[in-house]
Amino acid sequence: MTTKGDWPDEIHRVIWSYHTTPQSTTDETPFNQVYWIDAMIPIKIAKNAERVRSFDVERLEQGLQANLDTSEEVWELARISGEAVKRRVERRYKTNVNPRSFQETNLVLRKAQLIQMDNKLAPKWTRPYRMKEVVGAGAYKLETLLRKEIPRTWNAANLRFYFT
């Protein structure tokens, strides 16, 4: 692909590549999961491949029936594999997270939003706020030191303790 304008001409190849590549979570291709058979690339069909020459309808039907008989096990293995991947991702995420919990009346700094930062030397954290309410796990309502409520909730990842 030489230019960005060629994307519409290449999209079918990209989709075909995705559908015929084994996914890391299931070790199966999406095509195989839907049609219960491995996909053949068009060049193999045109070149009269062994698989095309030895095609037998009865053998195909027997294979499809065997695939249908084992479909529940295959789906269960794919589900188990997906759950294992989710747990690995969760474990890796939790190793990099510093859990923070705040109590009401703690003073905190809030991470500056992009519109508040004029340039790269602008402060990354904004003035101190007071915890008004613990809304849920990691969610907090803030107020200014003059007791004016900040309108939305804030996640603990965007807050840090302010020490006077």
C-alpha positions in Angstrom: 0.0 0.0 0.0 1.7 3.2 -1.2 -0.8 5.9 -0.2 -3.6 6.5 2.2 -6.0 6.6 -0.7 -5.5 2.9 -1.4 -7.2 1.8 1.8 -10.6 1.0 0.3 -8.9 -1.3 -2.3 -7.0 -3.1 0.5 -9.6 -3.5 3.1 -10.9 -6.9 1.9 -7.3 -8.3 2.2 -7.0 -7.0 5.7 -10.4 -8.5 6.7 -9.5 -11.8 5.1 -6.1 -11.8 7.0 -7.9 -11.1 10.3 -10.5 -13.8 9.8 -7.9 -16.4 8.8 -5.3 -15.7 11.5 -5.5 -17.6 14.8 -6.4 -15.3 17.7 -4.3 -15.4 20.8 -7.3 -15.8 23.2 -8.8 -18.9 21.5 -6.0 -20.3 19.3 -8.6 -20.5 16.6 -9.3 -18.5 13.5 -12.6 -16.6 13.5 -13.4 -18.3 10.2 -12.9 -21.7 11.7 -15.1 -20.8 14.7 -18.0 -19.8 12.5 -17.8 -22.3 9.6 -16.0 -25.2 11.4 -13.4 -25.6 8.6 -10.2 -23.9 7.8 -10.3 -21.3 5.1 -8.5 -21.7 1.8 -6.8 -18.7 0.3 -8.1 -17.9 -3.2 -4.8 -18.8 -4.9 -5.1 -22.4 -3.7 -8.5 -22.7 -5.2 -7.4 -21.3 -8.5 -4.2 -23.5 -8.7 -6.3 -26.6 -8.3 -4.9 -27.6 -4.9 -5.0 -31.2 -3.5 -7.8 -30.2 -1.2 -9.9 -29.0 -4.1 -9.2 -32.1 -6.2 -10.0 -34.5 -3.4 -13.2 -32.9 -2.4 -15.9 -35.4 -1.4 -19.3 -34.3 -0.3 -19.9 -37.4 2.0 -16.6 -36.9 3.8 -17.4 -33.2 4.2 -20.8 -34.0 5.7 -19.2 -36.5 8.1 -16.6 -34.0 9.1 -19.2 -31.3 9.7 -21.3 -33.7 11.8 -18.2 -34.5 13.9 -17.5 -30.8 14.3 -21.1 -30.2 15.4 -20.8 -33.1 17.9 -17.7 -31.5 19.5 -18.8 -27.9 19.2 -19.8 -27.6 22.9 -16.3 -28.7 24.0 -14.6 -26.3 21.6 -16.7 -23.4 22.7 -16.1 -24.3 26.4 -12.3 -24.4 25.7 -12.5 -21.0 23.9 -14.4 -19.6 26.9 -11.9 -21.0 29.4 -9.0 -19.6 27.3 -10.7 -16.2 27.1 -11.1 -16.2 30.9 -7.4 -17.1 31.4 -6.4 -14.2 29.1 -8.6 -11.8 31.1 -7.1 -12.9 34.4 -3.5 -12.5 33.0 -4.4 -9.0 31.8 -6.0 -8.1 35.2 -3.0 -9.4 37.1 -0.6 -7.4 34.9 -2.7 -4.3 35.3 -2.9 -4.7 39.1 0.9 -5.0 39.4 1.3 -1.4 38.0 -1.5 0.2 40.0 -0.9 1.9 43.3 -4.1 1.6 45.2 -5.2 4.8 46.9 -8.0 5.4 49.3 -9.0 8.7 50.7 -11.2 9.6 53.6 -13.6 12.6 53.9 -11.8 15.8 54.8 -8.5 14.7 53.2 -6.8 17.3 51.1 -5.9 16.2 47.6 -4.5 17.6 44.4 -6.3 16.9 41.2 -4.6 16.0 37.9 -4.7 18.9 35.5 -6.9 18.5 32.4 -5.4 19.3 29.0 -7.4 22.6 28.7 -5.8 23.7 32.0 -2.3 23.2 30.8 -1.1 26.1 28.6 2.3 24.6 27.8 4.6 21.7 28.8 5.9 23.6 31.8 2.4 24.2 33.3 1.7 22.4 36.6 0.5 18.8 36.2 -1.7 19.0 39.4 -4.2 21.7 40.3 -4.8 23.4 43.7 -5.7 21.5 46.8 -9.3 20.3 47.2 -11.1 18.7 50.1 -12.8 15.3 49.9 -16.5 15.9 50.3 -17.8 12.4 49.9 -16.7 8.8 49.1 -19.1 7.8 46.3 -17.9 4.3 45.6 -14.7 2.2 45.1 -12.2 4.8 43.9 -14.8 7.5 43.1 -14.9 10.7 45.1 -16.7 14.1 45.2 -14.5 17.1 45.8 -15.0 20.6 47.0 -12.8 23.7 47.1 -11.3 24.9 50.4 -14.1 27.5 50.4 -16.7 24.6 50.5 -17.8 25.1 46.8 -18.7 21.6 45.4 -16.9 20.4 42.2 -19.7 19.2 39.9 -18.5 15.7 38.9 -16.9 12.7 40.6 -13.2 12.0 40.4 -11.4 8.7 40.2 -8.6 8.0 42.6 -6.2 7.6 39.7 -6.6 11.4 39.0 -6.0 12.4 42.7 -3.1 12.4 45.1 -2.6 13.4 48.6 -1.8 17.1 49.4 0.6 17.5 52.3 0.7 20.9 54.0 
